[in-house]
């Protein structure tokens, strides 16, 4: 039989080529940016013992051999800065390879925050900017409880020209500033995930120095157990939402509460932002959001009638409802225009043509509170916009409680568990040479800031060791200012966390603190000015 297989393999064209197929990681692909003045590092898999020929443009061929486990790695001389190359790797061809500066950008939501979330401040600049030499590789959000992944799910490098709105806003402005100063391509490897603590980004080997974190990871290593938790969680939320829907009178009956012709004259009158009632139905210091002691979770309904000029009637528009804690559904003249399921995104909903009319118009908001204190965030835009015309939605609204509910069920986020993001998102790309790492994280560790310094130092050493670059620069972005001036305890905690970040930068070789506290917004954990911050990061990197 073996002789027959050998004979067939000799007679069938392409048989040996199929057996010797080279597999490359997702990050080594068309459009990638490689770090200038550093060896060209390539790796992948093939059949054990297979020889892989590598040729850069018309240069000399280099051959490497896959090991017993099928893996191979090659380091070639650095490519010429500013040039674009085609690389042949076995039976694969990688095109449009640029040579410039590469940054690994990681952390939680302020690093993840996309360009489309900062258009209130930078819309014109973003819309007019084109640059095919600025590119990003977004590492898919994947957690791993087993051994570290060797690759990520299918994805690819994309340029600003084709994917600007999905760039990390901080990475976008950092890359833009670097390119303006050097004229060179900039590649961003974006491995970030909102809400995640630092310990999720540390390897299992290194997290062993922190027994609590290690045992937290061990709690969830059984996949069946994790699946049962999620199944029960889904069932709990299903029951909670079904009960809310059934109990909410605004969604039932002959006339729904978002009907523009509903008689709401018996409803209370409240200021949308302050939450204070003004019609004497309750004392003026009470808020609709609480019962005087505890938050009221469930559904809350708000209605406002506004007059619009003929110039706005019938046209497509936008309604801005600031930010809302927690979730919302918004109706204009009885037409559903948008919904958001959690508190942080700005509410920007399109009003279809034909909905708005001259004279009286109705806006209805159904607010859903699952946990905590429901409210409309102050100092955010609340208005209807049609072309250059704007009508404010601030001030008095009619209010009525829909259905009071107990707190929503808890949720388990496996991406928060120690080690799982290192294994799922860092391990597959840490071999890729970079100029440095930009780290914007810490909000999720403020409550445990006393242990943050050793954790962050461990993570930095961990990534440096795994990358093979013992002096890889780390740019630690300081937490921005946050919370209302009256929240003295919360603000003090954030200030202490900033001191810890500064301490780590001061005590770690080749680590730099990027000032950011002055760019914060008290009412938004995601401040918009990522441009000034990006310029500061770029300046530090290029030093």
C-alpha positions as CSV (number, residue, x, y, z in Angstrom):
1,X,0.0,0.0,0.0
2,X,2.8,2.4,0.9
3,X,4.5,1.7,-2.5
4,X,1.2,2.5,-4.2
5,X,0.8,5.8,-2.4
6,X,4.4,6.8,-3.3
7,X,3.7,5.9,-7.0
8,X,0.5,7.9,-7.0
9,X,2.2,10.9,-5.4
10,X,4.9,10.8,-8.1
11,X,2.4,10.7,-10.9
12,X,-0.2,13.2,-9.7
13,X,0.9,16.8,-10.5
14,X,0.7,19.1,-7.5
15,X,0.4,16.3,-4.9
16,X,3.6,17.3,-3.1
17,X,2.7,21.0,-3.2
18,X,-0.6,20.3,-1.4
19,X,1.3,18.3,1.2
20,X,3.7,21.2,1.7
21,X,1.1,23.9,2.0
22,X,2.3,26.8,4.2
23,X,-0.1,28.3,6.7
24,X,0.5,31.9,7.8
25,X,-1.0,33.6,10.9
26,X,-3.6,36.2,10.1
27,X,-1.3,39.1,11.0
28,X,1.2,38.1,8.3
29,X,-1.0,39.1,5.4
30,X,-1.6,41.6,2.6
31,X,-1.2,45.2,3.6
32,X,0.7,44.6,6.7
33,X,3.1,47.2,8.1
34,X,6.5,45.9,9.4
35,X,8.7,47.7,11.9
36,X,11.6,49.6,10.3
37,X,15.1,48.9,11.4
38,X,14.1,45.5,12.8
39,X,14.5,42.0,11.4
40,X,11.7,40.9,9.2
41,X,10.1,38.2,11.4
42,X,7.9,35.6,9.8
43,X,6.4,32.4,11.2
44,X,3.7,29.8,10.5
45,X,3.1,26.1,10.1
46,X,3.7,23.4,7.4
47,X,4.2,19.7,7.4
48,X,6.9,18.5,9.8
49,X,10.3,18.6,8.1
50,X,9.1,20.6,5.1
51,X,11.4,23.2,3.7
52,X,9.8,26.6,3.2
53,X,11.4,29.0,0.6
54,X,11.1,32.7,1.4
55,X,11.8,35.4,-1.1
56,X,11.4,39.2,-0.6
57,X,10.7,40.9,-3.9
58,X,13.6,39.9,-6.2
59,X,16.0,39.2,-3.4
60,X,17.9,36.2,-2.4
61,X,15.9,33.1,-1.4
62,X,16.0,32.0,2.2
63,X,15.0,28.5,3.3
64,X,13.7,27.4,6.7
65,X,12.6,23.9,7.8
66,X,9.4,23.2,9.8
67,X,10.1,21.4,13.1
68,X,8.6,18.2,14.3
69,X,5.5,20.0,15.4
70,X,5.1,21.7,12.0
71,X,6.0,25.2,13.2
72,X,8.7,27.3,11.6
73,X,10.1,30.8,12.2
74,X,12.4,33.0,10.1
75,X,14.2,36.2,10.8
76,X,15.4,38.1,7.7
77,X,17.3,41.3,7.4
78,X,15.3,44.5,7.9
79,X,13.5,45.8,4.9
80,X,14.3,49.3,3.5
81,X,12.3,52.0,5.3
82,X,9.5,53.5,3.3
83,X,9.5,50.9,0.6
84,X,6.6,48.5,-0.3
85,X,7.3,44.8,-0.8
86,X,5.9,41.6,-2.0
87,X,7.0,38.5,0.0
88,X,6.8,34.9,-1.3
89,X,6.5,32.4,1.5
90,X,6.3,28.8,0.1
91,X,3.1,28.7,-1.9
92,X,1.8,32.0,-0.4
93,X,2.3,35.5,-1.6
94,X,1.9,38.5,0.7
95,X,1.5,41.8,-1.1
96,X,1.6,45.5,-0.3
97,X,3.9,45.1,2.7
98,X,4.8,48.6,4.0
99,X,7.8,49.5,6.2
100,X,7.4,52.1,8.9
101,X,6.5,52.1,12.5
102,X,4.2,49.7,14.3
103,X,2.5,50.1,17.7
104,X,0.7,47.5,19.8
105,X,-2.3,49.4,21.3
106,X,-4.1,47.6,24.1
107,X,-6.3,48.2,27.1
108,X,-10.0,48.7,27.8
109,X,-12.8,50.9,26.3
110,X,-10.9,54.1,26.0
111,X,-8.4,52.4,23.7
112,X,-11.1,50.5,21.9
113,X,-13.3,53.6,21.5
114,X,-13.7,54.0,17.7
115,X,-13.4,57.1,15.6
116,X,-17.2,57.1,15.0
117,X,-17.7,57.9,18.7
118,X,-15.6,61.2,18.5
119,X,-17.2,62.8,15.4
120,X,-18.9,65.4,17.6
121,X,-15.5,67.0,18.0
122,X,-13.6,66.0,14.8
123,X,-16.2,65.2,12.1
124,X,-14.8,67.5,9.4
125,X,-11.2,66.4,10.0
126,X,-12.1,62.8,9.9
127,X,-14.3,63.1,6.8
128,X,-11.6,64.9,4.8
129,X,-8.6,62.8,5.8
130,X,-7.2,60.0,3.5
131,X,-4.0,58.1,4.0
132,X,-3.5,54.5,2.7
133,X,-0.3,54.2,4.6
134,X,-1.9,54.2,8.0
135,X,-3.3,50.8,8.7
136,X,-4.7,48.7,11.5
137,X,-5.0,45.1,12.4
138,X,-7.9,44.7,14.9
139,X,-7.4,41.5,17.0
140,X,-10.8,39.8,17.2
141,X,-12.3,39.7,20.7
142,X,-11.6,36.2,21.8
143,X,-10.9,34.8,25.3
144,X,-9.2,31.5,25.9
145,X,-9.1,29.3,29.0
146,X,-6.8,26.6,27.6
147,X,-3.4,26.9,26.1
148,X,-2.5,30.2,24.4
149,X,-3.8,30.5,20.9
150,X,-1.3,30.5,18.1
151,X,-3.6,32.5,15.8
152,X,-6.7,34.6,15.8
153,X,-9.9,34.2,13.8
154,X,-9.9,35.4,10.2
155,X,-9.3,39.1,9.9
156,X,-7.0,41.4,7.9
157,X,-5.1,44.6,7.8
158,X,-7.2,47.6,6.7
159,X,-6.2,51.2,5.9
160,X,-7.7,54.5,7.1
161,X,-9.1,54.9,3.6
162,X,-11.3,51.8,3.9
163,X,-12.0,51.6,7.6
164,X,-11.5,55.0,9.3
165,X,-14.7,54.9,11.5
166,X,-13.7,51.6,13.1
167,X,-10.1,52.7,14.0
168,X,-9.4,53.2,17.7
169,X,-9.7,56.9,18.0
170,X,-6.6,57.2,20.1
171,X,-4.6,55.0,17.7
172,X,-6.0,57.0,14.7
173,X,-4.8,60.3,16.0
174,X,-1.5,58.8,17.2
175,X,-0.8,57.3,13.8
176,X,-1.8,60.5,12.0
177,X,0.5,62.6,14.1
178,X,3.4,60.1,13.6
179,X,2.9,60.0,9.9
180,X,2.8,63.8,9.6
181,X,6.2,64.0,11.4
182,X,8.0,61.1,9.7
183,X,6.2,60.7,6.4
184,X,6.3,56.9,7.0
185,X,3.6,54.2,7.1
186,X,2.2,53.5,10.6
187,X,0.7,50.1,11.5
188,X,-1.6,49.7,14.6
189,X,-2.2,46.3,16.2
190,X,-5.3,46.9,18.2
191,X,-5.9,44.3,20.9
192,X,-8.4,45.9,23.3
193,X,-11.6,45.1,25.0
194,X,-13.9,47.4,27.1
195,X,-14.2,46.9,30.8
196,X,-11.4,44.4,31.1
197,X,-9.0,44.4,34.1
198,X,-5.2,44.2,33.8
199,X,-5.1,40.6,35.1
200,X,-7.0,39.4,32.0
201,X,-4.0,40.5,29.9
202,X,-1.3,38.5,31.9
203,X,-0.2,35.0,31.1
204,X,-1.1,32.1,33.3
205,X,2.5,31.4,34.1
206,X,3.0,35.0,35.4
207,X,-0.4,35.4,37.1
208,X,0.7,32.5,39.4
209,X,2.4,35.2,41.5
210,X,-1.1,36.4,42.4
211,X,-3.0,33.5,44.0
212,X,-6.4,35.2,44.1
213,X,-6.3,36.0,40.4
214,X,-5.0,32.5,39.5
215,X,-7.8,30.8,41.5
216,X,-10.4,33.1,39.9
217,X,-9.2,31.8,36.5
218,X,-9.4,28.2,37.8
219,X,-13.0,28.7,38.9
220,X,-14.0,28.8,35.2
221,X,-11.7,26.4,33.4
222,X,-14.5,23.8,33.0
223,X,-16.2,24.7,29.7
224,X,-19.4,22.8,30.6
225,X,-19.7,24.8,33.8
226,X,-19.2,28.1,31.9
227,X,-21.9,27.1,29.4
228,X,-24.3,26.3,32.2
229,X,-23.7,29.7,33.8
230,X,-24.4,31.4,30.5
231,X,-27.5,29.3,29.8
232,X,-29.0,30.1,33.2
233,X,-28.0,33.8,32.8
234,X,-29.9,33.8,29.5
235,X,-32.9,32.2,31.1
236,X,-32.8,34.7,34.0
237,X,-32.7,37.7,31.6
238,X,-35.4,36.1,29.5
239,X,-37.7,35.9,32.5
240,X,-36.8,39.5,33.7
241,X,-37.5,41.0,30.3
242,X,-40.7,39.0,29.8
243,X,-42.0,40.1,33.2
244,X,-41.1,43.7,32.4
245,X,-42.9,43.6,29.1
246,X,-46.0,42.0,30.6
247,X,-46.1,44.4,33.5
248,X,-45.5,47.6,31.5
249,X,-48.9,49.3,30.8
250,X,-47.3,51.6,28.3
251,X,-46.9,48.7,25.8
252,X,-50.4,47.4,26.1
253,X,-54.0,48.5,25.7
254,X,-55.7,50.4,22.9
255,X,-53.3,53.4,23.0
256,X,-49.6,52.8,23.6
257,X,-47.7,55.4,25.6
258,X,-45.6,56.3,22.6
259,X,-48.8,57.2,20.6
260,X,-48.5,61.0,19.8
261,X,-52.2,61.5,20.5
262,X,-52.1,60.0,24.0
263,X,-53.6,62.2,26.7
264,X,-50.7,62.6,29.1
265,X,-52.1,65.6,31.0
266,X,-52.3,63.5,34.2
267,X,-48.7,62.6,34.1
268,X,-46.2,64.3,36.4
269,X,-43.9,67.1,35.1
270,X,-40.2,66.7,35.6
271,X,-37.0,68.3,34.4
272,X,-35.3,65.8,32.2
273,X,-31.8,66.3,33.6
274,X,-32.3,67.2,37.3
275,X,-35.2,64.7,37.7
276,X,-37.1,67.1,39.9
277,X,-40.9,67.1,39.7
278,X,-42.4,70.6,39.3
279,X,-46.2,70.1,39.4
280,X,-46.7,69.4,43.1
281,X,-47.6,65.8,42.7
282,X,-44.7,65.0,45.0
283,X,-42.3,67.2,46.9
284,X,-40.0,69.2,44.7
285,X,-36.8,67.5,46.0
286,X,-37.9,64.0,45.0
287,X,-36.6,62.3,41.8
288,X,-38.4,59.9,39.5
289,X,-35.3,57.7,39.6
290,X,-35.6,56.7,43.2
291,X,-38.1,56.1,46.0
292,X,-36.3,58.4,48.4
293,X,-33.8,55.8,49.5
294,X,-33.2,53.3,46.7
295,X,-33.2,53.4,42.9
296,X,-36.4,52.5,41.0
297,X,-35.5,49.9,38.4
298,X,-37.8,48.9,35.6
299,X,-39.4,51.1,32.9
300,X,-39.8,54.9,33.0
301,X,-41.7,56.8,30.3
302,X,-41.1,60.4,29.2
303,X,-43.0,62.5,26.7
304,X,-42.5,65.9,25.3
305,X,-44.4,67.9,22.7
306,X,-42.4,70.5,20.7
307,X,-43.3,72.9,17.9
308,X,-41.3,72.6,14.7
309,X,-41.2,75.2,11.8
310,X,-42.4,74.3,8.3
311,X,-38.8,74.4,7.2
312,X,-38.2,71.1,9.2
313,X,-41.4,69.3,8.3
314,X,-41.1,66.1,6.2
315,X,-37.3,66.2,6.1
316,X,-34.9,63.6,7.4
317,X,-33.4,64.6,10.8
318,X,-31.4,63.5,13.8
319,X,-32.5,63.3,17.4
320,X,-29.8,63.5,20.0
321,X,-30.8,62.1,23.4
322,X,-27.4,62.6,25.2
323,X,-26.5,59.5,27.2
324,X,-29.0,57.5,29.2
325,X,-28.5,55.1,32.1
326,X,-29.2,52.3,31.3
327,X,-31.1,51.5,28.1
328,X,-33.7,53.2,26.0
329,X,-36.2,53.1,23.1
330,X,-37.0,56.4,21.4
331,X,-40.1,57.3,19.4
332,X,-40.9,60.4,17.3
333,X,-44.5,61.0,16.5
334,X,-45.1,57.3,17.3
335,X,-42.4,56.1,15.0
336,X,-39.6,54.0,16.6
337,X,-36.3,55.7,15.7
338,X,-33.7,53.9,17.8
339,X,-32.6,51.9,20.8
340,X,-29.4,51.4,22.9
341,X,-28.9,48.6,25.3
342,X,-26.4,50.1,27.8
343,X,-25.4,53.4,29.2
344,X,-22.2,54.6,27.5
345,X,-22.9,55.3,23.8
346,X,-24.3,58.7,22.8
347,X,-27.9,58.4,21.6
348,X,-27.8,59.6,18.0
349,X,-30.9,58.3,16.1
350,X,-32.0,59.1,12.5
351,X,-35.5,60.4,12.0
352,X,-36.8,59.2,8.7
353,X,-38.2,61.6,6.1
354,X,-41.9,62.1,6.5
355,X,-42.0,61.7,10.3
356,X,-41.6,65.3,11.4
357,X,-44.4,67.8,10.7
358,X,-45.0,71.5,11.0
359,X,-46.3,72.5,14.4
360,X,-46.8,70.0,17.2
361,X,-44.5,67.0,17.4
362,X,-44.1,64.3,20.1
363,X,-41.0,62.7,21.4
364,X,-41.3,59.7,23.7
365,X,-38.5,57.9,25.6
366,X,-38.9,54.6,27.3
367,X,-36.0,54.3,29.7
368,X,-35.1,50.8,31.0
369,X,-33.1,50.6,34.3
370,X,-31.7,47.3,35.2
371,X,-29.4,48.2,38.1
372,X,-28.2,51.4,39.7
373,X,-29.7,54.9,39.5
374,X,-31.5,55.6,36.2
375,X,-30.9,59.1,34.8
376,X,-30.2,61.3,31.8
377,X,-26.6,62.4,31.8
378,X,-26.2,66.2,32.3
379,X,-24.3,68.4,29.9
380,X,-24.9,66.2,26.9
381,X,-26.9,67.3,23.7
382,X,-30.6,66.8,23.8
383,X,-32.1,68.2,20.6
384,X,-33.6,67.5,17.1
385,X,-31.5,68.6,14.2
386,X,-32.6,69.1,10.6
387,X,-29.9,70.5,8.3
388,X,-28.7,73.7,10.1
389,X,-31.8,74.0,12.3
390,X,-31.9,72.8,15.9
391,X,-34.7,72.5,18.4
392,X,-33.8,71.8,22.1
393,X,-35.3,69.0,24.0
394,X,-34.1,70.1,27.4
395,X,-36.4,71.3,30.1
396,X,-39.8,69.9,31.2
397,X,-41.1,66.5,30.2
398,X,-44.2,64.5,31.2
399,X,-43.3,61.5,33.2
400,X,-44.9,58.2,34.3
401,X,-43.5,55.1,35.8
402,X,-44.2,52.0,33.6
403,X,-43.3,49.0,35.7
404,X,-41.2,48.9,38.8
405,X,-38.8,45.9,38.8
406,X,-36.2,44.3,41.1
407,X,-32.6,44.6,40.0
408,X,-31.8,42.9,36.8
409,X,-30.0,39.6,37.0
410,X,-26.2,39.6,37.2
411,X,-24.0,38.8,34.2
412,X,-20.7,36.9,34.0
413,X,-18.2,38.4,31.6
414,X,-15.6,35.7,30.9
415,X,-13.4,38.3,29.2
416,X,-12.7,39.8,32.6
417,X,-11.2,36.5,34.0
418,X,-7.4,36.6,34.6
419,X,-5.2,35.3,31.8
420,X,-7.9,34.7,29.2
421,X,-7.2,37.7,27.0
422,X,-3.4,37.2,27.0
423,X,-4.1,33.6,25.8
424,X,-6.8,34.7,23.3
425,X,-5.5,38.1,22.0
426,X,-1.9,38.8,22.9
427,X,-0.3,35.3,22.5
428,X,-1.1,35.1,18.8
429,X,0.5,38.5,17.9
430,X,3.2,39.1,20.5
431,X,5.8,37.7,18.2
432,X,5.2,40.6,15.8
433,X,8.0,43.2,16.2
434,X,6.7,46.7,17.2
435,X,8.2,50.0,18.1
436,X,6.3,50.0,21.4
437,X,3.1,49.3,23.3
438,X,0.5,52.0,24.1
439,X,-1.5,50.9,27.2
440,X,-4.7,52.7,28.1
441,X,-6.4,50.8,31.0
442,X,-7.1,51.1,34.6
443,X,-10.7,52.2,35.0
444,X,-11.7,48.7,35.9
445,X,-9.0,48.3,38.5
446,X,-9.7,51.6,40.4
447,X,-11.5,49.7,43.2
448,X,-8.4,47.5,43.6
449,X,-5.8,50.1,42.9
450,X,-3.7,48.9,45.9
451,X,-2.7,45.8,43.9
452,X,-2.4,47.5,40.4
453,X,1.3,48.4,40.5
454,X,2.6,44.8,40.8
455,X,0.1,43.6,38.3
456,X,1.0,46.1,35.7
457,X,4.7,45.6,36.2
458,X,4.2,41.9,35.8
459,X,2.2,42.4,32.6
460,X,4.9,44.7,31.1
461,X,7.7,42.2,32.0
462,X,5.5,39.4,30.6
463,X,4.9,41.0,27.2
464,X,8.5,42.0,26.9
465,X,9.7,38.5,27.6
466,X,7.2,36.9,25.3
467,X,8.0,39.3,22.4
468,X,11.8,38.7,22.7
469,X,12.2,42.5,23.2
470,X,13.4,43.0,26.8
471,X,13.3,46.8,26.4
472,X,10.1,47.2,24.4
473,X,8.9,50.7,25.3
474,X,5.6,51.0,27.2
475,X,3.5,54.2,27.0
476,X,1.1,54.2,29.9
477,X,-1.8,56.5,29.4
478,X,-2.9,58.3,32.6
479,X,-6.6,58.0,33.5
480,X,-8.6,61.0,32.4
481,X,-10.4,63.2,34.9
482,X,-13.9,61.8,35.7
483,X,-16.9,62.1,38.1
484,X,-18.7,65.1,39.4
485,X,-16.9,67.5,41.7
486,X,-19.3,66.6,44.4
487,X,-18.2,62.9,44.3
488,X,-15.2,63.5,46.5
489,X,-14.7,59.9,47.4
490,X,-14.8,58.7,43.8
491,X,-12.5,61.4,42.5
492,X,-10.0,60.7,45.3
493,X,-9.9,57.0,44.2
494,X,-9.2,58.0,40.6
495,X,-6.5,60.4,41.7
496,X,-4.9,57.7,43.7
497,X,-5.0,55.4,40.7
498,X,-3.2,58.0,38.6
499,X,-0.5,58.1,41.2
500,X,-0.1,54.3,40.9
501,X,0.2,54.6,37.1
502,X,2.9,57.3,37.5
503,X,4.7,55.1,40.0
504,X,4.8,52.2,37.6
505,X,6.1,54.4,34.8
506,X,8.8,55.9,37.1
507,X,9.9,52.5,38.5
508,X,10.0,50.7,35.1
509,X,12.8,51.1,32.6
510,X,11.6,52.4,29.2
511,X,8.1,53.1,30.4
512,X,6.6,56.6,30.0
513,X,3.4,58.1,31.5
514,X,1.3,60.0,29.0
515,X,-0.5,62.9,30.7
516,X,-4.3,62.7,30.2
517,X,-6.0,63.8,33.4
518,X,-6.5,67.3,31.9
519,X,-8.5,66.0,29.0
520,X,-11.3,64.3,31.0
521,X,-15.0,65.1,31.1
522,X,-16.7,64.7,34.5
523,X,-19.8,63.2,33.0
524,X,-18.2,60.8,30.5
525,X,-15.8,58.0,31.2
526,X,-14.9,58.2,27.5
527,X,-13.7,61.7,26.9
528,X,-13.8,62.8,23.3
529,X,-10.5,64.6,22.9
530,X,-8.4,61.7,21.7
531,X,-6.6,64.0,19.3
532,X,-4.6,65.9,21.9
533,X,-3.9,62.6,23.6
534,X,-2.8,61.0,20.3
535,X,-0.5,63.9,19.7
536,X,1.1,63.4,23.1
537,X,1.5,59.6,22.5
538,X,3.1,60.3,19.1
539,X,5.5,62.8,20.6
540,X,6.6,60.3,23.3
541,X,7.0,57.5,20.8
542,X,9.1,59.6,18.4
543,X,11.4,60.7,21.1
